[in-house]
Amino acid sequence: MIKVLVVDDSAVVRRICTQILSAAPDIQVVASAPDPYVARDLIVTMKPDVVTLDIEMPRMDGLTFLRKLMKHYPIPVVIVSTLTTRGGEVALEAMASGAVEVVCKPSNETSLKSMAVELVEAVRSAYHARDRLHRRSTEAPVQQQVRHTLATSSLHLIAIGASTGGTVAIEQILQSLPETTPGIVMVQHMPAFFTRSFAERLAKMCRVRVREAVDGDVVEQGLALLAPGDKQMVLRAGPRGYVVSVVEGPRVSGHRPSVDVLFRSVARAAGNKALGVILTGMGADGAQGLVEMRKAGARTLGQDEESSVVYGMPKVAFELGAVEHQVPLQHMSQRILAAL
């Protein structure tokens, strides 16, 4: 059983989260707390495997509490936050500070049903990430010799897919890529609003331009397009080059956006002109799509087990023969540039 502590100042939210999690056969809510001070004592006595944590709380905000936890008592944390742009920014800051997953608080009955599935999966992902909670790597910036390599590249675009732990991984990779990098299309499992905040955060720290994709965006050199939360993104070849379509659609491999949807479209549209990269994440989303990319002649890379927060998606892809090379996160940018 995965033992969970629910921390939220709202008694209603605590009750809802407890009911949702308790309905899962492999999860036990051992306690709930209205603020970080009560949570601190419960963590010591109850020793939960995972904590769900609100951001805005009295006496101490969730972000401050998270940072204290990561410093003194590392434990997997799932942020349960309000669906707003500001909430997205703070949630991303929380993930950069050590949180494993983010789930949106429900606003109506429909979103409550969706939140129930996402919360259970987020807790399971966080539990599997407990052994690699603090694994963070750094790499040196790309030097001038890479620019010559990129100038002669025969590959037209890069497709990246990630889930649990992927925000930190994508951030690290993109920060090391020069502005001459071929166009990038990306899926990171995140809720709506949070993807926009994530794209804006990346844009401030990377040499490549980054933005949340909109329907009809052209894939350009030095531009990274992130699939919007709760939408599917597909790549198409057109007279202007490669274009993304952002569409409504069912969940695929349990996700919207889905890495499989993106990768399969890249296999059809770009074939051997593409490079596929599958990063840390629980489950198997992207594995079959990467198989199709490799069969179409694309180059493929997968994050290795040691550097993955959750070695799920890249593991399945590797076992299916979709991954050409397994690469530690700290070397992924160099391997991407070498492939180009």
Secondary structure, DSSP 4 states (H G I P E B T S, - for coil): -EEEEEE-S-HHHHHHHHHHHHTSTTEEEEEEESSHHHHHHHHHHH--SEEEE-SS-SSS-HHHHHHHHHHHS---EEEEE-SSHHHHHHHHHHHHTT--EEEEPPSSHHHHHHHHHHHHHHHHHHHHTGGGTT-----PPP-THHHHHHHT----EEEEEE-TTHHHHHHHHHHTS-TTSPEEEEEE---TTHHHHHHHHHHHH-SSEEEE--TTPBP-TTEEEEPPTTSEEEEEEETTEEEEEEE----BTTBSS-HHHHHHHHHHHHGGGEEEEE-SBSS-TTHHHHHHHHHTT-EEEEE-TTT-SSBSHHHHHHHTT--SEEE-HHHHHHHHHHH-
